[in-house]
Amino acid sequence: MEFKHISVLLNECIEALNIKEDGIYIDCTLGGAGHSSEILKRLSNKGILIGIDQDSDALAAAKEKLKDYKNVIYVHDNFYNIEKILKDLKIEKVDGILMDLGVSSYQLDNAERGFSYMNDAALDMRMDRDKTFTAYNIINEYSEEDLFRIIKEYGEEKFARRIANFIVESRKIKPIETTFQLVDIIKRAIPAKARREGPHPAKRTFQAIRIEVNNELNIIENTIEKGIENLNPEGRIAVITFHSLEDRIVKNVFKRIENPCTCPREFPICVCGKKPLIKVISRKPIEASEEELNYNPRSRSAKLRVAEKLVLI
């Protein structure tokens, strides 16, 4: 299957990164290399792009797309390890970091990957297929309470308790092995009126399971912190999120690093000595234009937040 992916908020990301032609940039989620190819167009031969992806299919597709560029370093890893990656490359600081936290169109559309509730496939959902832990393990091995917790927290699903109960009762009869088996269980758990309104009834649960399989939310905060530590002064970090939990994490991490003072509010001056490391460029998240929504409906939930490393005195 050809690796197809329409880059979300492409122009906005490139503008946000404020690219220096001799700079070093990291694309933490290389994917189809849409963002990366635009970054490379703006780099000189002295500039470097580091492309990270945990999906070997994505890396292979990116290498083909970017084959004419000699200043790309490809890394098969999770961007959680950004600090180690830079250390191994003997690179101290970079000038820009881009994180696109969405699932690529290729992963969603490739039925065998098990991400989509629209295609029947084995319960998988691994972004890194070298890992052994899959959606099957969650659905068939997690306790009812743990299933409820992740579907409620990560999927923000109001019928999480019923869905968790229906999953546990169903697997007592036989293991739940495919996406369509799971979709059928979810549909039975959700009242008919709720099924007729809003998005596909399985959307929130599938999102929750995908997040749990890939440990997505737990790695965002650490990656942003380590990324900012490894930015040059005036370097920028741009993060695209696709649901409210991710966006809230990014917003709060940026806010904490921009205003790190822990002194009580009644103190007339700061005595804790903690200084801001960044300035937030986007006070409100940047969203897709009407034009982009017309040709890429998947960009509807995308939000971009941007921060710049301060010059410390």
Wavefront OBJ file of the C-alpha trace (Angstrom):
o trace
v 0.000 0.000 0.000
v 1.333 3.426 -0.972
v 2.110 5.709 1.976
v -0.289 8.636 1.548
v -0.677 11.399 4.077
v -1.827 14.996 3.748
v 0.213 17.175 6.080
v -1.966 19.156 8.457
v -1.431 22.913 8.989
v 1.565 22.745 6.657
v 2.014 26.455 5.916
v 1.257 27.395 9.515
v 3.931 24.982 10.799
v 6.593 26.240 8.420
v 5.849 29.836 9.362
v 5.827 28.942 13.062
v 9.280 27.344 12.929
v 10.846 30.558 11.575
v 13.430 28.472 9.718
v 17.103 29.498 9.576
v 18.732 28.167 6.404
v 21.808 26.772 8.201
v 19.834 25.477 11.176
v 19.216 22.012 12.602
v 15.586 20.883 12.744
v 13.813 17.823 14.117
v 10.629 16.357 12.726
v 9.618 14.129 15.647
v 6.926 12.365 13.624
v 8.350 12.087 10.127
v 5.343 10.241 8.673
v 4.914 10.893 4.951
v 7.587 13.655 5.147
v 5.183 16.390 4.052
v 6.343 18.820 6.716
v 9.949 17.671 6.382
v 10.123 18.254 2.638
v 8.994 21.852 3.147
v 11.568 22.367 5.902
v 14.314 20.966 3.643
v 13.369 23.339 0.816
v 14.282 26.182 3.147
v 17.587 24.737 4.361
v 20.987 25.247 2.778
v 23.480 22.403 2.365
v 24.756 23.282 5.843
v 21.312 22.812 7.395
v 20.287 19.440 8.832
v 16.938 17.723 9.261
v 16.576 14.884 11.757
v 13.516 12.771 10.959
v 12.254 10.502 13.737
v 9.514 7.900 13.399
v 8.702 4.674 15.223
v 6.872 3.334 12.166
v 9.313 1.599 9.815
v 6.814 1.922 6.926
v 6.789 5.686 7.417
v 10.598 5.834 7.462
v 10.854 3.830 4.250
v 8.326 6.101 2.510
v 10.071 9.235 3.787
v 13.472 8.030 2.548
v 12.004 7.562 -0.910
v 10.300 10.961 -0.916
v 13.396 12.772 0.367
v 15.976 10.776 -1.619
v 17.283 13.893 -3.395
v 18.283 15.499 -0.102
v 21.631 14.588 1.422
v 21.209 16.510 4.685
v 18.642 14.232 6.336
v 19.319 11.928 9.298
v 16.709 9.170 9.691
v 16.037 7.729 13.146
v 13.808 4.714 13.881
v 12.755 5.476 17.433
v 10.081 7.060 19.595
v 10.441 10.834 19.951
v 10.251 10.251 23.708
v 13.973 9.452 23.396
v 14.787 12.830 21.816
v 17.543 13.604 24.331
v 19.316 10.267 23.771
v 18.900 10.588 19.995
v 20.651 13.977 19.979
v 23.366 12.678 22.316
v 24.024 9.690 20.035
v 24.244 12.066 17.049
v 26.625 14.319 19.034
v 24.305 17.273 18.447
v 24.016 19.613 21.427
v 21.278 22.024 20.369
v 18.772 22.410 17.541
v 16.928 25.366 16.043
v 13.459 23.923 15.735
v 11.300 20.957 16.704
v 8.046 19.853 15.098
v 5.727 17.316 16.725
v 2.633 16.127 14.832
v 0.774 13.901 17.275
v -1.827 12.588 14.846
v -2.127 9.143 13.326
v -1.155 9.299 9.665
v -3.711 8.743 6.925
v -1.668 5.722 5.858
v -2.004 4.104 9.283
v -5.727 4.805 9.411
v -6.399 3.644 5.859
v -4.175 0.569 5.965
v -6.742 -1.947 7.190
v -4.236 -4.484 8.503
v -2.856 -1.993 11.057
v -6.116 -2.182 13.018
v -6.415 1.547 13.760
v -9.731 2.058 12.026
v -13.224 1.097 13.120
v -14.208 1.258 9.426
v -12.119 -1.755 8.345
v -12.056 -5.278 9.729
v -8.624 -6.344 10.928
v -6.795 -7.943 13.821
v -6.772 -5.778 16.963
v -3.328 -4.197 16.608
v -2.934 -0.354 16.636
v 0.846 -0.406 17.159
v 2.662 2.548 15.649
v 5.917 0.651 16.167
v 5.379 -2.890 14.913
v 8.604 -4.059 16.521
v 6.716 -3.895 19.824
v 4.676 -6.897 20.943
v 1.962 -5.174 23.018
v -1.204 -4.603 20.951
v -4.844 -3.612 21.242
v -5.637 -7.328 21.595
v -3.799 -7.377 24.938
v -5.801 -4.432 26.252
v -9.198 -5.696 25.139
v -8.663 -9.281 26.335
v -6.428 -8.854 29.375
v -7.198 -5.535 31.094
v -9.560 -5.590 34.055
v -12.997 -4.052 33.668
v -11.927 -1.164 35.895
v -8.818 -0.452 33.799
v -10.840 -0.623 30.581
v -13.346 1.822 32.060
v -10.541 4.161 33.119
v -8.802 4.398 29.749
v -12.048 4.629 27.730
v -13.305 7.356 30.082
v -10.040 9.322 30.367
v -8.524 8.898 26.923
v -11.722 8.609 24.899
v -13.873 10.964 26.979
v -16.643 8.455 26.367
v -19.717 8.888 28.597
v -20.760 5.240 28.100
v -17.312 3.994 29.163
v -18.674 1.928 32.062
v -21.148 0.032 29.859
v -18.583 -0.491 27.085
v -16.023 -1.895 29.543
v -18.656 -4.220 31.015
v -19.812 -5.431 27.583
v -16.191 -6.127 26.538
v -15.511 -8.199 29.662
v -18.766 -10.155 29.332
v -18.126 -10.808 25.612
v -14.585 -12.097 26.094
v -15.835 -14.623 28.673
v -17.469 -16.413 25.747
v -14.500 -16.156 23.382
v -11.510 -13.831 22.829
v -12.180 -10.579 20.986
v -9.789 -10.687 18.034
v -10.893 -8.195 15.373
v -11.867 -4.552 15.039
v -15.344 -5.383 13.776
v -15.970 -7.707 16.719
v -15.076 -4.810 19.009
v -17.204 -2.338 17.031
v -20.183 -4.675 17.358
v -19.708 -4.901 21.141
v -19.434 -1.106 21.454
v -22.590 -0.609 19.390
v -24.493 -3.006 21.643
v -23.239 -1.158 24.729
v -24.321 2.302 23.558
v -28.060 3.123 23.630
v -29.713 3.381 20.202
v -30.504 7.098 20.517
v -26.859 7.936 21.279
v -25.687 5.766 18.370
v -27.770 7.810 15.953
v -26.318 11.125 17.124
v -22.783 12.449 16.863
v -19.710 10.621 15.543
v -19.309 6.902 14.894
v -20.105 5.089 18.183
v -16.683 3.379 18.228
v -14.608 6.523 17.554
v -13.873 7.486 21.155
v -13.146 3.956 22.346
v -10.773 3.264 19.449
v -8.982 6.549 20.181
v -8.590 5.538 23.832
v -7.192 2.110 22.994
v -4.742 3.557 20.450
v -3.470 6.047 23.039
v -2.979 3.252 25.582
v -1.233 0.901 23.128
v 1.282 3.579 22.162
v 1.539 5.302 25.562
v 0.851 8.567 23.730
v -0.182 10.976 26.464
v 2.479 9.982 28.981
v 5.321 10.839 26.626
v 4.151 14.287 25.450
v 5.098 16.296 28.541
v 8.564 14.777 28.893
v 9.313 15.191 25.169
v 8.353 18.875 25.192
v 10.488 19.509 28.275
v 13.516 17.683 26.836
v 12.964 19.322 23.452
v 12.981 22.818 24.948
v 16.138 22.005 26.931
v 17.832 21.102 23.645
v 16.712 24.185 21.709
v 19.074 27.006 20.817
v 18.066 30.505 21.981
v 15.316 31.769 19.635
v 14.715 28.185 18.508
v 11.073 27.164 18.259
v 8.942 24.171 19.115
v 5.663 23.589 17.269
v 3.217 20.900 18.407
v 0.105 19.717 16.538
v -2.529 17.893 18.585
v -5.776 16.221 17.551
v -7.864 15.959 20.685
v -8.517 17.956 23.825
v -6.402 15.843 26.182
v -3.259 16.319 24.090
v -3.928 20.024 23.570
v -4.463 20.562 27.298
v -1.134 18.864 28.093
v 0.757 21.022 25.567
v -0.945 24.206 26.776
v -0.181 23.454 30.429
v 3.458 22.454 29.815
v 4.078 25.625 27.811
v 2.386 27.687 30.529
v 4.457 26.102 33.304
v 7.760 26.558 31.475
v 6.874 30.149 30.542
v 5.846 30.968 34.132
v 7.863 28.611 36.358
v 7.792 30.785 39.496
v 6.461 28.829 42.495
v 6.412 31.727 44.966
v 3.129 32.460 46.776
v 1.107 35.122 44.989
v 1.321 37.496 47.933
v 5.118 37.716 47.596
v 6.054 41.132 46.127
v 9.017 39.664 44.229
v 10.143 36.230 43.086
v 12.528 34.501 45.488
v 12.382 30.940 44.100
v 14.836 31.855 41.358
v 13.051 29.921 38.619
v 13.290 31.810 35.333
v 11.143 31.479 32.188
v 12.743 29.371 29.442
v 10.246 30.134 26.663
v 7.765 32.637 25.409
v 4.516 31.269 24.012
v 4.000 32.496 20.442
v 0.429 31.238 20.031
v -1.780 32.298 22.941
v -4.681 30.522 21.274
v -4.144 27.354 19.242
v -3.783 27.814 15.488
v -6.469 25.894 13.587
v -7.016 24.850 9.979
v -8.392 27.360 7.506
v -11.692 26.805 5.698
v -9.678 26.106 2.551
v -7.730 23.320 4.252
v -10.873 21.845 5.796
v -12.354 21.543 2.307
v -9.557 19.323 0.961
v -8.520 17.636 4.217
v -11.452 17.056 6.601
v -9.133 15.230 9.033
v -7.585 18.607 9.899
v -10.808 19.717 11.626
v -9.629 18.755 15.096
v -5.989 19.829 14.621
v -4.549 22.491 16.922
v -1.055 23.987 16.655
v 0.749 25.580 19.608
v 4.125 27.289 19.270
v 6.781 28.474 21.733
v 10.199 30.116 21.370
v 13.272 29.530 23.541
v 14.314 32.698 25.331
v 17.795 34.161 25.182
v 18.893 33.652 28.766
v 20.972 36.415 30.317
l 1 2 3 4 5 6 7 8 9 10 11 12 13 14 15 16 17 18 19 20 21 22 23 24 25 26 27 28 29 30 31 32 33 34 35 36 37 38 39 40 41 42 43 44 45 46 47 48 49 50 51 52 53 54 55 56 57 58 59 60 61 62 63 64 65 66 67 68 69 70 71 72 73 74 75 76 77 78 79 80 81 82 83 84 85 86 87 88 89 90 91 92 93 94 95 96 97 98 99 100 101 102 103 104 105 106 107 108 109 110 111 112 113 114 115 116 117 118 119 120 121 122 123 124 125 126 127 128 129 130 131 132 133 134 135 136 137 138 139 140 141 142 143 144 145 146 147 148 149 150 151 152 153 154 155 156 157 158 159 160 161 162 163 164 165 166 167 168 169 170 171 172 173 174 175 176 177 178 179 180 181 182 183 184 185 186 187 188 189 190 191 192 193 194 195 196 197 198 199 200 201 202 203 204 205 206 207 208 209 210 211 212 213 214 215 216 217 218 219 220 221 222 223 224 225 226 227 228 229 230 231 232 233 234 235 236 237 238 239 240 241 242 243 244 245 246 247 248 249 250 251 252 253 254 255 256 257 258 259 260 261 262 263 264 265 266 267 268 269 270 271 272 273 274 275 276 277 278 279 280 281 282 283 284 285 286 287 288 289 290 291 292 293 294 295 296 297 298 299 300 301 302 303 304 305 306 307 308 309 310 311 312 313
